[in-house]
């Protein structure tokens, strides 16, 4: 059963019309679990431990006249759990690729996560947003907003900077992804979505990822 399939489910006092599966990916320590906690429970933990395997939470939202249950999956960023998490891309219709603005290495890993989404997701189109987390740590920033925005624009991704600690843009990020999934599915095809830039299309994403990886290799050669 696909997670974006239209259905009626009872959830407490609400009838759920649609379930959307959305995955968060990114290196370990970028703050994925706290983003989910802030969005679903308005909670933040200073003692968050690395996620082992996969965890998920949910939140019910209303888009127009539809009640949507967003299932938010936290896939572990640690390399040794990659074999476990790969199956959890199946059925995903949305993804947030998260990096830590204070850790440049996590930003350089974005291309790797984009490729994993492309290879693992079984949907023709998947809504993808790039997230620069830990906006509250401006003094420790290693990735500029300009650089991240340009990266997102060059790869047809939406970009927001968030802080799970202060809640800046957390709600907005998840809601934007859920809305874009809804409008694409509601109209039945890619052309109907209000903002086509949020989509990764399988016939073009492989070429873009190859170019990104080539650029990263060239940068590493130039600095060494």
N, C-alpha and C positions, 0 to 999 in steps of 0.2 A: 504493500500500500504506500503510495507516494505521500509525503508529508504536506504537500500543497493541495492535495485532493479536497474538493468541496464535500462537506459532510456536516451532519448535525450531531453534536456531542453534548452531553450534560456536564456542566462544570459549576457545581454549587447552584447558584441561582440563575446562571446564564446558559443560554444555548450557544454552543460554538459552531459557527458556520464553516470556518476554515482553520486548518493547522498549517503553519509555515515552519519549516525546519531551517534554522539559521545557525551557522557554525562560526566560532571565533578561532582564529589561528594566529600564530606568531610565536616568537621565541619564548622560552621559559623566563619568567620574571618581568614581562612587559606589562602585567596587570590585567590579564584577561578575566581572571576569577573575580577580582574586585569590580571590574566593569559590569559583569553579570550581576553581582551582588547589589551594586548601586542601582541598576536598572530594575531588577525584579523585587528587591526588598528594601531599597533605599538604605543599604548597609555597607559599611567599609570595615575591613579588618586589617590592622597593622601586623598581624601575625599569620597572614596567609601563607600556606605552604604550597609547594609546587604540586600541581594537579597530577595525579597518577592515572593514566589511561584517559577516560572521558567522564565528565560530569555534565548534567544539564539541569536547567531551571526553566520556568515558563512565566509568561505574563500575558494577560488578556487585554487586547486593545480593540477599539472600534474604529473602523475606516468606513466612512459613509454609513450605509445601513448594515454592514457586515461586522460580526463579532469574530475577531481573529485571535487564536491562541498561538503566540510566538514561542516555539520551543528553541531555547538558546543552548547550544552545545559548546562546551569548553573542551577543545581537543588539546591534549598535552603538547607543550612546546619542546620537551626534552627528546632528543634524537632517539634514545633507546625505546621510546614508546611509539614510534612512528608506525610500526607494523600493526599495533593495536588500533590506532586511531584512523587508519586509512579507510576502513569500512564505514566510518561514520560520516563520510562525505556523501554517501549514497542518499539520494532523496533530498539533499539540501537545495534550497531555492535562493538562499541568501548567505553572504559571508562577510564578516568584518576581519580585515587583515590588520593586526595591531602591532605597532612597534613602539619602543620607548624613546622619546625625543632626547633623553639623556644618554642613550647607548647607541652609538652609530652602527655598531655591528648588527643590532636588531633591525635597523633600517635597510642595511645591505642584504638582509635575509628575506626581505619582502618578495623579491623575484622568485625565490625558492618556494615560498608559500603560495604565490600565484600559480606556479606550475603545479603544485600539489593539488590545488583546488581544481584546476583544469583537468588533470588526469583522474582525479577521484570522483568528481561530481558527475552524476548521470543525467542531469537536466540539460536540455539544449541551450538554454540561457540561464545564467545565474547572476543575481544582483550582488555586486561587490562594492564595498566601501573601504577606503584606507583610513586608518585611525592612528594618529600620533598621540599616544597617551602620556600622562604625567605632566600635563601643561602647568601644574602648580610649581614645578621645579625649573623655572626659567633660568635661574643662575647656573644650572648644570647642563643646559641644552647643548647637544652635539649635532643636532640636525635642525637647520633653520626652517622656518615656516615656508619661506620662498622656495627652498629646494624641494620640500615635500609636496608643495602645491604643483610645481613644475613636473615632478615625477608623476603625480596623479593625473595631471592634464595630458601628459604625453602618452599615458596608458589608459585613458578614458575611464578613470576612476573618480568617484567623489572623494573629497578629503575633509576631515574634521580633526581638530585637536581637542582632546578630552582630558579631564582629571577625575578619576574615580574618587579621589579624596575629597574634592570640593564639589563634585557633581557637574562640573562645567561640561556641557554638550553631550552628556551621557544619554539622557533621555532622547535628545534630538537625533543622535546617531542611530539608535535602534528603531525609532519611529520612522525615520526616513527610509531605512531599508525595508521595513514592513510595508510602508505605503507604496514603494516602488514595486515590490513583489505583487501586491494586490492589484495595482493598475495594469501591470503587464499581463497577469493571469485573467483579469476581468475582461480585458479586451481581446484576449485570445492569441495575441502575437506580439513580436518584438516591436513592430512599427508603431503600436498604439501607446507605448509607454511615454510618459510626459518628459522623461529625461533619458535618452538612449545611452548616455555616457555611463550609466551605472551597470551596464551589461558586459559580461564577458561572453563573446560568441565563439564557439569552438573552432569554426573555420578560420578565424583570424588571430586568436590568442596565441597559438603556437609560434607564429611568426614574430609577434611582439615580444614574447618571452625570450626567443633566441636573440633578438636584437639587444634586449636588456642585459642578458648574460654576457654578450660580447662586449658591451660597454663597460660592465663591471670588471671584466678581465683586463680590458685596456687600462682602466683606472689603476688597478692593482700593479700592473707592469710599470706604469708611469711614475708611481710613488715609491718604487723599490729600486 
